[in-house]
Amino acid sequence: MRIVLRLVTVLAVFLGLTLVVLPVSRAIESPATLADRRPVGVGAVEPGFPIDYLGVLWDTRGADEHAEDQAEEHGAVRFRVDGAWTAWHPLTEDGAHAEGQWASALVPAGDAEAYQVRGIPAHAGAPRAVALNTTDGPLVEVGRRPAGGASAVDSCVSRAEWKADETLRFDDQGNELWPTEFHPVQTMTVHHTATKNGDTDPAATVRAIYRYHAVDRGWGDIGYHYLIDEAGLVYEGRWSGADPQTGSQPCATGGDGSDFAHDGGNGLVTAGHTGGYNSGNMGAALLGDFTTHPRNGAEPAAPAVDALERLLAEFASRHQLDPHAVVDYVNPVDGATNTVDMISGHRDWTSTECPGERLYAQLPAIRDAVAAQKATLSVSVTSPADGATVAGTISVAAEAPGATGVTFSVGGAEVAGTLTNGVWSVSWDTTAAAEGAHTVTASATDGTSTATDSIAVVVDNVADPVVKLTGPADGATLTGSVDVTADPTGTEGVARIDFSLDGKVIVTDTTSADGWTWSWDTVGDAEGAHVLTATVVDTAGQQSSDSRSVTVDNVTVGSVTPSSGKQGTTVQVVITGTGFASGATVDLQNGEGTEPVVSGVSVASDGTSLTATFTIGKTSGPRKDRPWDIAVINPDGTSAVLVDGFTVLR
């Protein structure tokens, strides 16, 4: 499906509205759905919030699932609004059907404060009523909108845009209640939701149906693939997870609805609109009641029927379906069969009023309109992907429903395509084409009209060069001057190797005479972790890299002079080493007795020595020599230790 999108930018300009730059993402907030579900009783029920919709459902045996067209066959409901009771409203069946369960359509309640149910059939198992409000609850975050995302469109509405609360699809442990399954499309079924006509807040109604199906009917999601309101807006139904994290692309940010209900290709997600016949069966529901009931029914709005025809035509073109065909449907899951029109009504599958007599009567005209719209020739290159890099012999494919021939322009040659399983294709040996950018074009004809589609690809049959850092070892600790070496290979010849430190190129080597080597004096760089990278570039401009992590540690303690002193004396010492920084301190560690006191530390400018004064106190106890470790600690925390570097003599 490709639904045309028109944003509200022009309106904003004419109204003088200010366009605000959004942050990286912003919360999608929706009123929390208020729900009260309880067993059906005799008296009035006050749920404690204004009632938008009421549904009644119960468990059934097969013969009891559907009603005859009789007044109050499944009972009735009335509402108390502003203290006064309405007339009794007969319960009619929901537009989506599941075996083993009867459910009423959601009855509009008009912000009622109470309801009462009567006349539930004796065979009803565990009847329960659900009062819903999707407009007055506290605002809760139900998702995130990408930066720049508007919130108003006039052709399609994603789940995020009608503010679906995706938590309803999961149990308390985070498990998806209704995991997605995908199957090829066989047929298309039209429904009505049997909700109110003249709906002023269709998104709220869609949220109510979603809650009713997902939670109260126990499915884990909404039962329809698509829902259409009276203005012709197409709402995304069943979650398909084209993007597992964010779902479909919002229509306000470039989405066209083509990812609704699909797996990223042409697999259709299994929904729950026609019990026993759901897999491979697309279900589209118009919001409203199109029965001939004098109080509830009405003719479907023309914009809604037009949108339905466009949706079905785009769906038929995408899946190469004949709108006038009769289908021998076979459920791919359990083998159940039924013979129906390609575009059928729910009542063609099972005993139900859905999609209402008024809409059902329009199906022949809808089939004709869909066939006429589908007849427009189009072609789309499906493989390789636009912008792809290709090599060797590849298949170039295109879809062109209704075409009698497709010619491909590849590598400067015109080649006639072959039709297999609805896909036109040719084989292209890219090794005969020049390296670099090419345009691939598919030209379709049906004998009277033509259509073309083009994509850009990059031919790359030259193997990328390979380089390996051969020294130092990954994870090595380095001191002083170190040779960084690389071993490159490449079918086009090596032009150079760039040696980088922490992402910055330090040396470019263009000759192998020295073995592709960089002599790195680590003393001039910061102590600690670094990343070395060698990047090889061949004569064709292709490149690859190899990296490894090393640690620079140039702080060392080599000697202490003098290396000993007697108790009760003061000794001037010179400590030699590397990496000493101004402000370094000296610490005597791991010795016995009284620790000598260090003062007067002075570091030489070249960082290779320092002087200090050790004041050695007296220590009681046995008379013996006592060695101490000498630690030099720089202000940045880097340090080195000379074990047993100084001895206090007895």
Phi, psi and omega per residue, in radians:
M1 nan 2.327 3.059
R2 -2.233 1.735 -3.052
I3 -1.673 2.239 -3.082
V4 -1.139 2.387 -3.095
L5 -1.994 2.299 3.044
R6 -2.291 2.110 -3.106
L7 -1.513 3.094 -3.042
V8 -1.736 0.415 -3.089
T9 -1.091 -0.810 -3.104
V10 -1.055 -0.752 3.113
L11 -1.038 -0.710 3.135
A12 -1.075 -0.679 -3.133
V13 -1.126 -0.830 -3.105
F14 -1.158 -0.521 -3.136
L15 -1.529 -0.063 3.141
G16 1.269 0.462 -3.113
L17 -1.325 2.594 3.086
T18 -1.582 2.216 3.094
L19 -1.539 2.197 -3.059
V20 -1.843 2.311 3.059
V21 -1.263 2.182 -3.097
L22 -1.496 2.775 3.051
P23 -1.261 -3.058 -3.091
V24 -0.869 -0.764 3.006
S25 -2.723 2.807 3.094
R26 -2.354 2.758 -3.068
A27 -1.226 2.467 2.937
I28 -1.675 2.003 -3.100
E29 -1.913 2.517 3.138
S30 -2.498 2.590 3.034
P31 -1.041 2.282 3.085
A32 -1.046 2.415 3.112
T33 -1.271 2.129 3.069
L34 -1.589 2.253 -3.069
A35 -2.430 2.479 3.066
D36 -2.372 1.912 3.130
R37 -2.015 2.268 -3.106
R38 -2.699 2.782 3.069
P39 -1.023 2.541 3.119
V40 -1.174 2.233 3.103
G41 -2.034 -2.962 -3.064
V42 -1.598 -0.752 -2.992
G43 -1.538 -3.009 3.121
A44 -1.251 2.558 3.139
V45 -2.147 2.237 3.055
E46 -1.938 1.886 -3.091
P47 -1.319 -0.237 3.119
G48 1.655 0.149 3.061
F49 -2.650 2.785 3.112
P50 -1.101 2.338 -3.067
I51 -1.598 2.100 3.024
D52 -1.476 -0.804 -3.087
Y53 -2.464 2.666 3.022
L54 -2.276 2.347 3.036
G55 -2.148 2.563 3.100
V56 -2.205 2.327 -3.110
L57 -2.545 2.764 3.095
W58 -2.738 2.896 3.094
D59 -1.427 2.584 -3.043
T60 -2.354 2.886 2.822
R61 -1.694 2.783 -3.021
G62 -0.889 -0.789 -3.069
A63 -1.222 -0.279 -3.058
D64 -1.784 0.150 -2.994
E65 -1.262 -0.525 -3.015
H66 -2.151 2.740 -3.083
A67 -1.789 2.665 2.863
E68 -1.360 2.851 -3.110
D69 -1.428 1.288 3.141
Q70 -2.220 2.651 -3.134
A71 -1.089 2.274 3.068
E72 0.947 0.596 3.092
E73 -1.023 -0.591 3.130
H74 -1.951 0.375 3.130
G75 1.640 -3.042 -3.092
A76 -2.658 2.876 3.131
V77 -2.394 2.599 2.985
R78 -2.350 2.859 -3.045
F79 -2.251 2.607 3.022
R80 -1.800 2.015 -3.113
V81 -2.100 2.114 -3.111
D82 0.910 0.696 3.039
G83 1.511 -0.124 -3.101
A84 -2.015 2.435 -3.133
W85 -1.469 2.426 3.054
T86 -1.392 3.071 3.005
A87 -1.231 2.806 3.092
W88 -1.227 2.384 -3.102
H89 -1.963 2.000 -3.136
P90 -1.071 2.459 3.090
L91 -1.410 2.164 3.068
T92 -1.958 2.834 -2.977
E93 -1.333 2.515 3.048
D94 -1.048 2.608 3.133
G95 -1.221 -0.332 3.090
A96 -1.834 2.442 -2.980
H97 -2.158 2.455 3.019
A98 -2.327 2.447 3.136
E99 -1.158 2.503 3.105
G100 1.442 0.140 -3.088
Q101 -2.615 2.389 2.947
W102 -1.950 2.366 3.113
A103 -2.400 2.381 3.072
S104 -1.305 2.796 2.884
A105 -1.151 2.768 3.079
L106 -1.266 2.123 -3.092
V107 -1.578 2.168 3.120
P108 -1.147 2.354 -3.038
A109 -1.961 -0.200 3.056
G110 1.099 0.743 3.126
D111 1.065 0.652 3.126
A112 -1.171 2.676 3.091
E113 -1.651 -0.235 -3.121
A114 -2.733 2.819 3.058
Y115 -2.450 2.874 3.062
Q116 -2.522 2.410 -3.130
V117 -2.013 2.464 3.074
R118 -2.430 2.856 2.936
G119 1.255 0.433 3.099
I120 -1.143 2.338 -3.094
P121 -1.036 2.623 -3.113
A122 -1.120 -0.505 -3.103
H123 -1.398 -0.102 -3.095
A124 -1.131 2.260 3.136
G125 -1.699 2.148 3.118
A126 0.850 1.025 -3.139
P127 -1.134 2.434 3.120
R128 -2.489 2.684 -3.139
A129 -2.044 2.513 -3.130
V130 -2.205 2.029 3.021
A131 -1.665 2.334 -3.056
L132 -2.258 2.548 3.001
N133 -2.439 2.047 -3.124
T134 -1.945 0.286 -3.066
T135 -2.176 -0.385 -2.987
D136 -1.973 0.012 3.139
G137 -1.269 2.919 3.089
P138 -1.126 2.585 3.132
L139 -1.177 2.309 3.074
V140 -2.293 2.651 3.106
E141 -1.387 2.200 3.132
V142 -2.017 0.009 3.120
G143 2.988 -3.015 3.116
R144 -2.205 2.472 3.083
R145 -1.817 2.326 3.135
P146 -1.053 2.813 3.114
A147 -0.993 2.439 3.087
G148 1.407 -0.010 -3.058
G149 -1.281 2.109 3.005
A150 -1.356 3.083 -3.097
S151 -2.241 0.199 3.139
A152 -2.306 2.193 3.062
V153 -2.352 2.939 -3.112
D154 -2.180 0.326 3.096
S155 -2.366 -0.656 3.130
C156 -2.485 2.697 -3.089
V157 -2.393 2.031 3.123
S158 -1.330 2.961 3.100
R159 -1.027 -0.722 3.128
A160 -1.083 -0.597 -3.077
E161 -1.387 -0.536 2.989
W162 -1.537 0.109 2.944
K163 1.192 0.852 3.054
A164 -1.155 2.325 3.048
D165 -1.491 1.727 -3.024
E166 -1.202 -0.224 3.097
T167 -1.145 -0.380 -3.136
L168 -1.156 -0.265 -3.106
R169 -1.508 -0.002 -3.026
F170 -2.225 2.657 3.049
D171 -1.507 -3.075 -3.052
D172 -1.150 -0.344 3.119
Q173 -1.638 0.081 3.124
G174 1.485 0.203 3.120
N175 -1.493 2.383 3.116
E176 -1.192 2.208 -3.058
L177 -1.257 -0.562 -3.097
W178 -2.329 1.426 -3.123
P179 -1.024 2.556 -3.089
T180 -1.294 2.480 2.957
E181 -2.287 2.569 -3.064
F182 -2.236 2.468 -3.134
H183 -2.515 2.739 3.038
P184 -1.081 2.605 -3.102
V185 -1.402 2.337 3.056
Q186 -1.956 -0.570 -2.992
T187 -2.777 3.001 -3.110
M188 -2.328 2.354 -3.071
T189 -2.154 2.353 -3.108
V190 -1.785 2.379 -3.131
H191 -2.258 2.915 2.759
H192 -2.125 2.726 -3.121
T193 -1.510 -0.184 -3.114
A194 1.044 0.412 3.020
T195 -1.593 -3.012 -2.989
K196 -1.225 2.645 2.979
N197 -1.589 2.824 -3.091
G198 1.160 0.606 -3.066
D199 -1.211 2.118 -3.141
T200 -1.550 -0.200 3.130
D201 -2.421 1.235 -3.053
P202 -1.101 -0.550 3.122
A203 -1.098 -0.677 3.092
A204 -1.136 -0.632 3.092
T205 -1.161 -0.712 3.094
V206 -1.078 -0.709 3.102
R207 -1.107 -0.653 3.125
A208 -1.156 -0.759 3.111
I209 -1.091 -0.730 3.113
Y210 -1.012 -0.888 3.129
R211 -1.052 -0.773 -3.105
Y212 -1.052 -0.827 3.140
H213 -1.248 -0.808 -3.013
A214 -1.225 -0.740 -3.016
V215 -1.804 -0.992 -2.992
D216 -1.304 -0.611 3.049
R217 -1.548 -0.138 2.959
G218 1.370 0.406 -3.065
W219 -1.566 -0.478 -3.082
G220 1.599 0.021 3.085
D221 -3.019 3.068 3.085
I222 -1.304 2.614 -2.995
G223 -1.487 -0.331 -3.074
Y224 -1.665 2.707 2.994
H225 -1.389 -0.695 -3.097
Y226 -2.430 2.599 2.998
L227 -2.268 2.539 -3.065
I228 -2.257 2.248 3.136
D229 -1.616 3.115 -3.030
E230 -1.155 -0.390 3.113
A231 -1.477 -0.124 -3.137
G232 1.668 0.145 3.060
L233 -1.262 2.343 3.119
V234 -1.771 2.080 -3.091
Y235 -1.730 2.374 3.047
E236 -1.184 2.317 3.118
G237 -1.777 -2.013 -3.047
R238 -0.866 2.313 3.079
W239 -1.075 2.312 3.099
S240 -2.055 -0.272 3.055
G241 1.135 0.662 3.058
A242 -0.932 -0.706 2.913
D243 -2.022 2.020 -3.039
P244 -1.047 -0.456 -3.083
Q245 -1.532 -0.769 -3.009
T246 -2.010 -0.099 -3.092
G247 1.302 -2.618 -3.084
S248 -1.274 2.833 3.112
Q249 -1.344 2.244 3.126
P250 -1.002 2.454 -3.111
C251 -1.149 -0.484 -3.121
A252 -1.320 -0.189 -3.137
T253 -2.109 0.605 3.036
G254 1.831 -0.150 3.110
G255 -1.199 2.545 3.135
D256 -2.083 0.166 3.124
G257 1.463 -0.064 -3.102
S258 -1.206 -0.339 3.101
D259 -1.627 -0.028 3.044
F260 -1.100 2.369 2.965
A261 1.197 0.069 -3.072
H262 -2.104 2.901 -3.064
D263 -1.668 0.314 -3.036
G264 1.717 -0.260 3.036
G265 -2.206 -2.252 -3.131
N266 -1.946 0.187 3.050
G267 -1.330 2.304 -3.113
L268 -1.684 2.270 3.107
V269 -1.188 2.449 3.096
T270 -1.288 2.207 3.124
A271 -1.895 -2.753 -3.051
G272 -2.520 1.042 -3.062
H273 -1.928 -0.342 -3.090
T274 -2.397 1.634 -2.976
G275 -0.896 2.198 3.114
G276 1.541 -0.174 -3.064
Y277 -2.402 0.770 -3.000
N278 -1.641 -0.645 -3.035
S279 -1.207 2.184 -3.107
G280 1.355 0.203 -3.105
N281 -2.095 1.928 -3.122
M282 -1.387 2.313 3.135
G283 -2.043 2.085 3.087
A284 -2.060 2.258 -3.075
A285 -2.089 2.271 2.990
L286 -1.501 2.324 3.090
L287 -1.221 2.191 3.105
G288 2.331 3.116 -3.107
D289 -2.093 2.035 -3.040
F290 -2.038 0.519 3.022
T291 -1.378 3.120 3.065
T292 -1.682 0.231 3.069
H293 -0.995 2.244 -3.044
P294 -1.103 -0.501 -3.080
R295 -1.642 -0.592 -2.988
N296 -1.836 -0.557 -2.978
G297 -1.421 2.749 3.105
A298 -2.764 2.900 3.022
E299 -1.276 2.455 3.080
P300 -1.119 2.501 -3.118
A301 -1.150 2.456 -3.117
A302 -1.005 -0.765 3.112
P303 -1.057 -0.572 3.126
A304 -1.205 -0.743 3.122
V305 -1.158 -0.707 3.091
D306 -1.036 -0.777 3.134
A307 -1.126 -0.678 3.087
L308 -1.061 -0.773 3.137
E309 -1.090 -0.732 3.113
R310 -1.123 -0.754 3.139
L311 -1.063 -0.834 -3.111
L312 -1.153 -0.646 3.129
A313 -1.151 -0.762 3.114
E314 -1.152 -0.664 3.112
F315 -1.158 -0.743 3.126
A316 -1.132 -0.687 3.104
S317 -1.160 -0.767 -3.113
R318 -1.083 -0.707 -3.038
H319 -1.839 0.169 3.071
Q320 0.951 0.985 -3.138
L321 -1.890 2.471 3.089
D322 -1.590 1.974 -3.072
P323 -1.039 -0.404 -3.105
H324 -1.713 0.047 -3.055
A325 -1.314 2.764 2.930
V326 -1.834 2.311 -2.969
V327 -1.953 2.322 2.932
D328 -1.617 1.522 -3.068
Y329 -1.235 2.389 3.041
V330 -2.238 2.079 3.104
N331 -1.151 2.070 -3.089
P332 -1.204 -0.193 -3.104
V333 -1.564 -0.843 -3.049
D334 -2.177 0.030 3.083
G335 1.447 0.025 3.115
A336 -1.038 2.473 -3.061
T337 -2.184 2.759 3.026
N338 -2.849 2.551 3.095
T339 -1.889 2.070 -3.051
V340 -2.470 2.925 2.966
D341 -1.175 2.643 3.090
M342 -0.958 -0.738 3.014
I343 -1.907 1.831 -3.052
S344 -2.049 2.976 2.987
G345 -1.766 2.759 3.136
H346 -0.938 -0.650 -3.098
R347 -1.162 -0.269 3.075
D348 -1.290 -0.245 -3.107
W349 -1.768 -0.529 -3.036
T350 -2.771 2.937 -3.109
S351 -1.339 1.856 -3.127
T352 -2.842 2.755 3.051
E353 -1.326 -0.397 -3.045
C354 -1.044 2.352 0.181
P355 -1.658 0.497 -3.096
G356 1.532 2.499 -3.062
E357 -1.024 -0.663 -3.065
R358 -1.178 -0.739 3.114
L359 -1.304 -0.676 -3.128
Y360 -1.064 -0.638 -3.132
A361 -1.139 -0.376 -3.123
Q362 -1.544 -0.103 -3.061
L363 -1.024 -0.718 3.089
P364 -1.006 -0.770 3.121
A365 -1.176 -0.618 3.100
I366 -1.112 -0.732 3.111
R367 -1.049 -0.753 3.128
D368 -1.085 -0.761 -3.131
A369 -1.137 -0.709 3.122
V370 -1.108 -0.758 3.126
A371 -1.084 -0.698 -3.139
A372 -1.159 -0.732 3.131
Q373 -1.221 -0.633 -3.142
K374 -1.180 -0.426 -3.041
A375 -1.149 -0.311 3.128
T376 -1.098 2.127 -3.063
L377 -1.244 2.368 3.047
S378 -2.563 2.736 3.109
V379 -2.430 2.508 -3.140
S380 -2.449 2.165 3.057
V381 -1.275 2.115 -3.053
T382 -1.820 -0.308 3.140
S383 -2.741 2.354 -0.022
P384 -1.297 3.058 3.131
A385 -1.226 2.613 3.073
D386 -1.049 2.264 -3.137
G387 1.517 0.048 -3.074
A388 -1.254 2.683 2.967
T389 -1.704 2.210 -3.023
V390 -2.144 2.712 3.132
A391 -2.692 2.709 3.104
G392 1.209 -2.692 3.123
T393 -1.663 2.160 -3.073
I394 -2.210 2.851 3.022
S395 -1.698 2.237 3.027
V396 -1.824 2.155 -3.004
A397 -2.242 2.671 3.101
A398 -2.593 2.648 3.028
E399 -1.904 2.293 -3.140
A400 -2.539 1.363 -3.105
P401 -0.971 2.251 3.108
G402 1.495 -0.070 -3.135
A403 -1.317 2.568 3.046
T404 -1.703 -0.184 3.093
G405 -2.950 2.597 3.082
V406 -2.351 2.258 3.098
T407 -1.950 2.350 -3.129
F408 -1.874 2.400 2.988
S409 -1.826 1.900 -3.091
V410 -2.349 2.253 3.089
G411 1.016 0.508 3.123
G412 1.515 0.001 -3.125
A413 -1.995 2.579 3.062
E414 -1.722 2.124 -3.063
V415 -2.267 2.285 3.117
A416 -1.305 2.371 -3.128
G417 -1.456 2.802 3.083
T418 -1.956 2.367 -3.109
L419 -1.642 2.126 3.097
T420 -2.410 2.111 3.118
N421 0.909 0.733 3.071
G422 1.420 0.050 -3.110
V423 -2.110 2.266 3.052
W424 -1.558 2.427 -3.084
S425 -2.702 2.769 2.988
V426 -2.427 2.804 3.053
S427 -1.765 2.321 -3.086
W428 -2.171 2.072 3.054
D429 -1.514 1.715 -3.046
T430 -1.265 -0.231 3.136
T431 -1.180 -0.338 3.108
A432 -1.491 -0.105 -3.122
A433 -1.726 2.730 3.107
A434 -1.166 2.590 3.051
E435 -1.126 2.520 3.050
G436 2.023 -2.748 -2.993
A437 -1.365 2.452 3.073
H438 -2.452 2.730 3.021
T439 -1.927 2.254 3.083
V440 -1.886 2.219 -3.083
T441 -2.180 2.391 3.012
A442 -1.974 2.214 3.136
S443 -2.046 2.074 -3.090
A444 -1.879 2.645 3.047
T445 -2.454 2.594 3.021
D446 -2.070 0.265 3.131
G447 1.720 -0.415 -3.140
T448 -2.175 -0.424 -3.131
S449 -2.425 2.886 3.137
T450 -2.285 2.804 3.075
A451 -2.637 2.587 3.137
T452 -2.324 2.739 3.035
D453 -2.594 2.452 -3.104
S454 -2.286 2.637 3.009
I455 -2.351 2.842 3.068
A456 -1.888 2.390 3.069
V457 -2.340 2.882 3.076
V458 -2.101 2.130 3.085
V459 -1.487 2.194 -3.132
D460 -2.486 1.614 3.126
N461 -1.808 0.075 3.110
V462 -1.666 2.185 -3.113
A463 -1.096 2.424 3.079
D464 -1.134 2.538 3.064
P465 -1.174 2.822 -3.141
V466 -2.227 2.430 3.089
V467 -2.352 2.541 3.081
K468 -2.305 2.227 3.012
L469 -1.259 2.095 -3.102
T470 -1.735 -0.223 3.087
G471 -2.909 2.577 -0.037
P472 -1.314 3.052 -3.112
A473 -1.202 2.623 3.078
D474 -1.079 2.276 -3.136
G475 1.483 0.060 -3.095
A476 -1.193 2.637 2.990
T477 -1.772 2.192 -2.961
L478 -2.001 2.558 3.096
T479 -2.426 2.422 3.047
G480 1.201 -2.520 -3.092
S481 -1.552 2.316 -3.062
V482 -2.333 2.410 3.034
D483 -1.497 2.134 3.022
V484 -1.725 2.079 -3.016
T485 -2.124 2.640 -3.125
A486 -2.406 2.659 3.123
D487 -2.192 1.765 -3.096
P488 -1.739 2.693 2.968
T489 -2.442 2.705 3.131
G490 -3.063 2.370 -3.070
T491 -1.210 -0.383 -3.137
E492 -1.692 0.062 -3.112
G493 1.541 2.529 -3.095
V494 -1.532 2.163 3.098
A495 -1.540 -0.683 -3.127
R496 -2.927 2.894 2.957
I497 -2.225 2.230 3.054
D498 -1.720 2.127 3.047
F499 -1.672 2.200 -3.079
S500 -2.130 2.588 3.033
L501 -2.097 2.039 3.139
D502 0.957 0.705 3.056
G503 1.522 -0.072 3.141
K504 -1.909 2.195 3.135
V505 -1.164 2.192 3.140
I506 -1.802 -0.747 -3.077
V507 -2.401 2.394 2.982
T508 -1.953 2.101 -3.099
D509 -1.882 2.129 -3.102
T510 -1.946 0.117 3.137
T511 -2.390 2.538 3.120
S512 -1.597 0.085 -3.062
A513 -1.017 -0.578 -3.133
D514 -1.713 0.221 3.128
G515 1.368 0.451 -3.118
W516 0.922 1.231 -3.015
T517 -2.294 2.518 2.987
W518 -2.175 2.171 3.093
S519 -1.575 1.929 -3.010
W520 -1.832 2.069 3.047
D521 -1.537 1.781 -3.046
T522 -1.237 -0.282 -3.073
V523 -1.060 -0.521 -3.075
G524 -1.454 -0.017 -3.100
D525 -2.002 2.845 -3.045
A526 -1.111 2.566 3.024
E527 -1.182 2.625 3.051
G528 1.970 -2.776 -3.002
A529 -1.362 2.467 3.080
H530 -2.487 2.789 3.060
V531 -2.067 2.151 3.062
L532 -1.721 2.399 3.136
T533 -2.373 2.369 2.989
A534 -1.989 2.180 3.127
T535 -2.039 2.088 3.110
V536 -1.662 2.379 3.085
V537 -2.138 2.165 -3.128
D538 -1.603 3.128 -3.059
T539 -1.250 -0.207 3.053
A540 -1.599 0.008 3.132
G541 1.523 0.004 3.110
Q542 -1.409 2.697 -3.071
Q543 -2.615 2.799 3.007
S544 -2.676 2.900 -3.027
S545 -2.388 2.809 3.002
D546 -2.438 2.405 -3.073
S547 -2.314 2.761 3.001
R548 -2.694 2.784 -3.097
S549 -1.765 2.433 3.089
V550 -2.397 2.920 3.095
T551 -2.194 2.249 3.077
V552 -1.619 2.172 3.122
D553 -2.431 1.607 -3.091
N554 -1.789 0.186 3.078
V555 -1.569 2.039 3.105
T556 -2.394 2.648 3.003
V557 -2.030 2.070 -3.068
G558 -1.695 -0.758 -3.082
S559 -2.748 2.800 3.028
V560 -2.229 2.204 -3.125
T561 -2.253 2.196 -0.183
P562 -1.181 2.832 -3.070
S563 -1.691 0.133 3.129
S564 -2.718 2.892 3.101
G565 -2.856 2.629 -3.108
K566 -1.461 2.734 3.076
Q567 -1.074 2.502 3.095
G568 1.391 0.257 3.140
T569 -2.144 2.923 3.033
T570 -2.014 2.278 -3.045
V571 -2.186 2.310 3.005
Q572 -1.577 2.147 -3.089
V573 -2.082 2.680 3.008
V574 -2.059 2.146 3.128
I575 -1.908 2.182 3.131
T576 -1.865 2.707 3.130
G577 2.972 -2.617 3.111
T578 -2.451 2.708 3.020
G579 1.327 0.275 3.106
F580 -1.260 2.338 -3.136
A581 -1.945 2.640 3.101
S582 -0.999 2.322 -3.102
G583 1.639 0.052 3.124
A584 -1.106 2.693 3.072
T585 -2.086 2.830 3.124
V586 -2.112 2.372 -3.113
D587 -2.322 2.328 3.049
L588 -1.664 2.226 -2.982
Q589 -2.298 2.729 2.956
N590 1.051 0.615 3.072
G591 -1.950 3.095 3.095
E592 -1.876 2.613 3.067
G593 1.505 -2.778 -3.098
T594 -1.324 2.204 -3.112
E595 -1.290 2.254 3.049
P596 -1.006 2.553 3.134
V597 -1.618 2.274 -3.095
V598 -1.769 2.352 3.078
S599 -2.588 2.931 3.017
G600 1.085 0.668 -3.132
V601 -1.272 2.251 3.112
S602 -2.365 2.140 -3.066
V603 -1.692 2.300 3.069
A604 -1.124 2.649 -3.046
S605 -1.122 -0.479 -3.125
D606 -1.507 0.003 3.070
G607 1.248 0.264 -3.096
T608 -1.839 -0.043 3.100
S609 -2.769 2.838 3.024
L610 -2.631 2.767 3.064
T611 -2.027 2.669 -3.138
A612 -2.749 2.812 3.085
T613 -1.958 2.223 3.072
F614 -1.844 2.093 3.034
T615 -1.743 1.998 -2.985
I616 -1.761 2.030 3.108
G617 -1.447 3.058 3.114
K618 -1.589 2.545 -3.123
T619 -2.142 2.214 3.081
S620 -1.358 2.925 3.126
G621 1.888 -2.924 -3.076
P622 -1.007 2.555 3.082
R623 -1.451 1.941 3.102
K624 -2.805 2.827 3.057
D625 -1.320 2.467 -3.086
R626 -2.221 1.863 3.139
P627 -1.359 2.597 3.094
W628 -2.279 2.504 2.998
D629 -1.367 2.510 3.122
I630 -1.878 2.075 3.121
A631 -1.964 2.296 3.019
V632 -1.902 2.173 -3.025
I633 -2.141 2.076 3.113
N634 -1.368 2.803 3.130
P635 -1.039 -0.479 -3.139
D636 -1.477 0.073 3.085
G637 1.665 -0.219 3.073
T638 -1.212 2.590 -3.034
S639 -2.738 2.930 3.034
A640 -2.587 2.696 -3.071
V641 -2.272 2.358 2.968
L642 -1.858 1.938 -3.082
V643 -1.206 2.346 -3.130
D644 0.936 0.696 -3.072
G645 -1.298 -0.378 -3.123
F646 -2.513 2.414 -3.095
T647 -2.074 2.252 3.018
V648 -1.530 2.043 -3.080
L649 -1.437 2.631 -3.107
R650 -1.223 nan nan
